[in-house]
Amino acid sequence: MLEINETDGDKILSVDKLREKCINYVKSHFIKTPHLAVENKNTKWKIEITTQVIKEWRKKSRTRPRIIAICLLDKMIKTAVLIKTEADNRKTRGIESVSEFENQCKINGKPYKIRIIVKKQPSRYFAYYYGAVEQKKDKKNRNNGYHR
């Protein structure tokens, strides 16, 4: 399982400064012309990373773990599992379907579920949404969901 941790330098940054640092990382590593496309191992789709996914992440990521999770974007897309594909509920012009992918990682030592939304246009797939949600331990089942 992939893992990312805040550095000592990250820990002293405000949330806004940490977000700014991660945005600079994303711009230098993922935002390219032509768009960086990552092949998903599960579907063999080449999924483009565009500024759209960064805008959505930026609006919705308010906690430190969710902010640093963006640095794993390419690796999470590559190994994510397709959960479902549906028609676009919003009936956005040019969008053929919307797919939901999931992955897992550890952020600052805690397990997180990564959710990735990919939209399909006639000639391409692109990441639209990327988010991390902490996985809480089940109090009844202390073995983290593994059954004997």
HUTA-V605259 format. One line per field, one symbol per residue. phi: phi as a letter, one per 20 degrees, with the letter a starting at -180 (. if undefined). burial: b if it has 9 or more other C-alpha atoms within 8 Angstrom, else e. A space follows every 10 residues. Layout:
phi=???
burial=???
This chain:
phi=.fbccffgff feffgfffff fffffffedd eccfgfddef ffdmfededc fgfffffffd edegffffgf fegffffgdf dfeaccffge lfgneebcdd dcbcbdclnd fceddcdcdd dgdadbfdcb bccfeeffff dfelnede
burial=eebbebeeee eebebeebbe ebbebbbeeb beeebbebbb beeeebbbbb ebbbebbbee beeebbbbbb bebbebbbbb ebeebeebee eeeebbbbbb bbbbbbbbee bbbbbbbbbb beebbbbbbb bbeeeeeeee eeeeeeee
